[in-house]
Each structure stands twice: as structure tokens, then as C-alpha cells.
Amino acid sequence: MYEFFGQWLRVQRLRAHLSQEEVALALGFKRLQVYSNLERGKMAPPMLKWPRICQVLRIDYPEFIEVLRLYQPEKVEEYEEFLRHLQEADSAGLVAS
């Protein structure tokens, strides 16, 4: 289902000169298989890992979102809504620093 996204993710990892194991560890995955599944298109990346994936693989965050939007638009919308609520809570002083 996410084969193209997985291939794109693999290209980004190779450009960053990182192994799957290095990325899996940097993302906090307990098993390499989880990250491997991402690259093989077996699963979509967990939403809360998106910013860290960009950081580790040195991907421009807006580019990551646009690529992901092609394959999982409902999750991107859900994530953007989550961020809006978080920003509103922060503006209201409801988020601890």
C-alpha cells in the first residue's frame, strides 16, 4: 500500500548515508524490523515519529508532508489538526514548557 513512500524513504536514508539499523535506533524503534517495514511499504510511519524521521534523515519537513500526503492524506489532515489544537493550547497557556 505504501510501497512508493517506502522507496522514497529508502532513497532519503541512503542520501543521508545511514543504515536501517542506525535510523531505527535514532527513531527509538526497539526492533529493526519496524523500520524495515516502513521502507518495504508494509506500514505507514507513526505520526508522532514524523518530525524525528525528518531530523534523522535530513528531510525538509514540508517535502516529507507533501510526499506523505500522496499516500496517506487522511493521516496528514489528522496530524495537521492535532498540531493546530496543540498550538491553540499553547497559546492559551495550557502546555507546560
Backbone hydrogen bonds in HBPLUS format (Angstrom, degrees):
<---DONOR---> <-ACCEPTOR-->    atom                        ^
c    i                          cat <-CA-CA->   ^        H-A-AA   ^      H-
h    n   atom  resd res      DA  || num        DHA   H-A  angle D-A-AA Bond
n    s   type  num  typ     dist DA aas  dist angle  dist       angle   num
A0002-TYR N   A0041-GLY O   3.39 MM  39  4.24 159.7  2.43 135.7 129.9     1
A0006-GLY N   A0002-TYR O   2.86 MM   4  6.06 160.7  1.90 158.4 164.7     2
A0007-GLN N   A0003-GLU O   2.87 MM   4  6.17 154.1  1.94 151.0 158.0     3
A0008-TRP N   A0004-PHE O   2.89 MM   4  6.16 157.8  1.94 152.1 158.3     4
A0009-LEU N   A0005-PHE O   2.85 MM   4  6.11 156.7  1.90 150.6 157.3     5
A0010-ARG N   A0006-GLY O   2.94 MM   4  6.19 152.6  2.01 144.9 152.2     6
A0011-VAL N   A0007-GLN O   3.00 MM   4  6.32 158.3  2.05 149.8 154.8     7
A0012-GLN N   A0008-TRP O   3.02 MM   4  6.34 155.4  2.08 148.2 154.9     8
A0013-ARG N   A0009-LEU O   2.95 MM   4  6.27 151.8  2.03 147.6 155.4     9
A0014-LEU N   A0010-ARG O   2.90 MM   4  6.19 162.7  1.93 155.9 160.2    10
A0015-ARG N   A0011-VAL O   2.91 MM   4  6.13 154.0  1.98 147.5 154.9    11
A0016-ALA N   A0012-GLN O   3.07 MM   4  6.28 138.1  2.25 137.2 148.1    12
A0016-ALA N   A0013-ARG O   3.08 MM   3  5.06 125.2  2.39  93.5 108.0    13
A0018-LEU N   A0013-ARG O   3.25 MM   5  5.69 165.6  2.27 147.7 151.2    14
A0017-HIS N   A0014-LEU O   2.98 MM   3  4.89 155.0  2.05 100.6 108.2    15
A0023-VAL N   A0019-SER O   3.11 MM   4  6.41 162.1  2.15 151.4 155.6    16
A0024-ALA N   A0020-GLN O   2.82 MM   4  6.02 168.0  1.84 155.9 159.8    17
A0025-LEU N   A0021-GLU O   2.96 MM   4  6.11 165.4  1.98 151.0 154.4    18
A0026-ALA N   A0022-GLU O   2.97 MM   4  6.11 160.6  2.01 144.9 150.9    19
A0027-LEU N   A0023-VAL O   2.88 MM   4  6.06 141.7  2.02 150.6 160.9    20
A0029-PHE N   A0024-ALA O   2.94 MM   5  5.22 151.8  2.02 161.1 156.0    21
A0028-GLY N   A0025-LEU O   3.02 MM   3  5.04 151.0  2.10 100.5 109.7    22
A0034-VAL N   A0031-ARG O   3.24 MM   3  5.88 147.4  2.35 112.8 119.2    23
A0035-TYR N   A0032-LEU O   3.06 MM   3  5.58 115.1  2.50 111.9 125.3    24
A0036-SER N   A0032-LEU O   2.99 MM   4  6.22 165.8  2.01 157.0 161.6    25
A0037-ASN N   A0033-GLN O   2.84 MM   4  5.98 150.9  1.92 145.7 152.3    26
A0038-LEU N   A0034-VAL O   3.26 MM   4  6.64 142.1  2.42 139.1 148.6    27
A0038-LEU N   A0035-TYR O   2.99 MM   3  5.06 123.2  2.32  96.8 111.7    28
A0039-GLU N   A0035-TYR O   3.16 MM   4  6.59 159.5  2.20 156.0 159.3    29
A0040-ARG N   A0036-SER O   2.99 MM   4  6.23 142.3  2.13 146.2 157.3    30
A0042-LYS N   A0037-ASN O   2.86 MM   5  5.02 147.8  1.96 159.3 158.8    31
A0041-GLY N   A0038-LEU O   3.11 MM   3  5.24 158.3  2.15 105.0 111.2    32
A0049-LYS N   A0046-PRO O   2.89 MM   3  5.45 155.5  1.95 119.1 127.4    33
A0050-TRP N   A0047-MET O   3.09 MM   3  5.45 159.3  2.14 112.2 118.5    34
A0053-ILE N   A0049-LYS O   2.83 MM   4  5.99 158.1  1.87 165.1 172.7    35
A0054-CYS N   A0050-TRP O   3.14 MM   4  6.40 162.3  2.17 154.6 158.1    36
A0055-GLN N   A0051-PRO O   3.02 MM   4  6.30 155.1  2.08 145.0 152.2    37
A0056-VAL N   A0052-ARG O   2.83 MM   4  6.02 173.8  1.84 160.8 161.2    38
A0057-LEU N   A0053-ILE O   2.92 MM   4  5.95 167.9  1.93 152.7 156.6    39
A0058-ARG N   A0054-CYS O   2.83 MM   4  5.43 108.9  2.35 133.3 147.1    40
A0059-ILE N   A0054-CYS O   2.84 MM   5  4.53 155.3  1.90 130.9 138.1    41
A0058-ARG N   A0055-GLN O   3.35 MM   3  5.06 151.8  2.44  93.9 101.9    42
A0063-GLU N   A0060-ASP O   3.00 MM   3  5.35 119.4  2.38 107.9 123.1    43
A0064-PHE N   A0060-ASP O   3.01 MM   4  6.34 157.9  2.06 156.0 163.1    44
A0065-ILE N   A0061-TYR O   2.97 MM   4  6.27 163.1  2.00 160.4 164.0    45
A0066-GLU N   A0062-PRO O   3.00 MM   4  6.22 158.4  2.05 145.9 151.7    46
A0067-VAL N   A0063-GLU O   2.94 MM   4  6.18 160.8  1.98 155.3 160.0    47
A0068-LEU N   A0064-PHE O   2.88 MM   4  6.05 167.7  1.90 153.6 157.7    48
A0069-ARG N   A0065-ILE O   2.77 MM   4  5.85 145.9  1.88 144.1 154.1    49
A0070-LEU N   A0067-VAL O   3.16 MM   3  5.53 141.5  2.32 105.1 114.9    50
A0071-TYR N   A0068-LEU O   2.93 MM   3  5.37 141.2  2.08 110.7 121.5    51
A0072-GLN N   A0068-LEU O   2.77 MM   4  5.81 147.4  1.88 163.2 174.3    52
A0075-LYS N   A0072-GLN O   3.08 MM   3  5.54 127.6  2.36 110.7 123.2    53
A0076-VAL N   A0072-GLN O   3.20 MM   4  6.55 155.4  2.27 154.0 161.4    54
A0077-GLU N   A0073-PRO O   3.01 MM   4  6.24 161.7  2.04 151.1 155.5    55
A0078-GLU N   A0074-GLU O   3.02 MM   4  6.17 155.9  2.08 139.2 146.1    56
A0079-TYR N   A0075-LYS O   2.84 MM   4  6.00 156.3  1.89 146.7 153.1    57
A0080-GLU N   A0076-VAL O   2.88 MM   4  6.08 161.0  1.92 151.3 156.3    58
A0081-GLU N   A0077-GLU O   2.97 MM   4  6.16 153.1  2.05 146.6 153.8    59
A0082-PHE N   A0078-GLU O   2.95 MM   4  6.21 155.8  2.01 144.8 151.6    60
A0083-LEU N   A0079-TYR O   2.92 MM   4  6.24 158.0  1.97 152.1 157.4    61
A0084-ARG N   A0080-GLU O   2.98 MM   4  6.23 151.9  2.06 143.0 150.5    62
A0085-HIS N   A0081-GLU O   2.98 MM   4  6.29 161.0  2.02 153.9 158.2    63
A0086-LEU N   A0082-PHE O   2.94 MM   4  6.18 153.8  2.00 148.2 156.2    64
A0087-GLN N   A0083-LEU O   2.88 MM   4  6.10 157.3  1.93 149.1 154.8    65
A0088-GLU N   A0084-ARG O   2.91 MM   4  6.17 155.6  1.97 148.0 155.0    66
A0089-ALA N   A0085-HIS O   2.91 MM   4  6.12 159.3  1.95 147.9 153.4    67
A0090-ASP N   A0086-LEU O   2.89 MM   4  6.09 152.7  1.96 145.4 153.4    68
A0091-SER N   A0087-GLN O   2.87 MM   4  6.08 158.4  1.92 148.1 153.7    69
A0092-ALA N   A0088-GLU O   3.00 MM   4  6.21 142.5  2.14 141.9 152.1    70
A0094-LEU N   A0089-ALA O   2.75 MM   5  5.02 159.8  1.79 162.2 155.1    71
A0093-GLY N   A0090-ASP O   2.97 MM   3  5.00 157.2  2.02 104.2 111.0    72
